[in-house]
Amino acid sequence: MTVALSSSTIRLHCRSARPALTPRLARRAGTRVSALGTSVLPRSGLPKSCCHPRWCSLRSNPQLCRAEYGYDGSRQPVPASGGGVPSKPIRQKRPASRQSGNALFGLIVINLAIFFADHIMHQGWVQMLYLNHSAPRLWQFITCAFCHGSWQHLSSNLFGLYVFGREVELDGGALGVVSTYLFTALGASVASWLMLPHNSLSLGASGAVFGLYAVSVLLKLSSGFSFRKIIEATILGQFVVSSLQQEFIKQRGIMGQGAMIGASGVSHVAHLAGAGAGVLLIVMLWRLGDVEE
């Protein structure tokens, strides 16, 4: 009597009869070695519809894979009750929101768009976003941080926003950089409104940028002490401290002349207040336990 067996049946039932291959011989033969024995499936041309390629050599047969490995469709296989491949922890990646930089890019685009509408398109409604000290509107305390008087004013602020905002977004995520920008801008605007003459107009992101200065350094220090963190905090910190010292000296000189703002129209009070608001923000987060120690 003749018995007809397919090649797949012969391979499936005769696996235990073949001598076991070492991993080196298996690689030379173009096969894979699994916990069940040697798979005769070639390396190339395997479909990717079953489970993780690191664990499974039976990807072309999902039913057999689930029966032998206990695969349940998750990211890593679950070992079956009778054995199988032991699970291996997968290293968690940093959330995409802390890597992409989309929030920082959004802030930059808003600043550029408002500058374009104000100085290129000459849209009159943009001036309603300036902080008018004589009759301020509530939204102006925030919107004035997206307005600028000249291209040099904008470019210098965008440079600081990009460099230090990127550091804040890497450590604090998209919510961290946006909330820092808005909170420190609000603090700088309030200080300008309280201390500058009532016939003034305030605009510019420099107060928020100084707030990012302070927050970026404090986040580096709060994320754990390591050699790399110390170097990064030192590089950023010496620049921030030097900038704040210059602002304090300039403001003291202006106040010695009986004024609160110099002839150049730069509000050093807003810069110092923005940095102070950044420190206050980190202190409040520390008290709430939202900043890693």
Helices and strands as residue ranges (DSSP letters): H 7-13, H 23-29, E 32-34, E 37-39, H 62-69, G 96-98, H 102-115, I 116-120, G 124-129, E 131-132, H 140-143, G 144-146, H 151-195, E 201-202, H 206-222, H 227-256, H 268-288
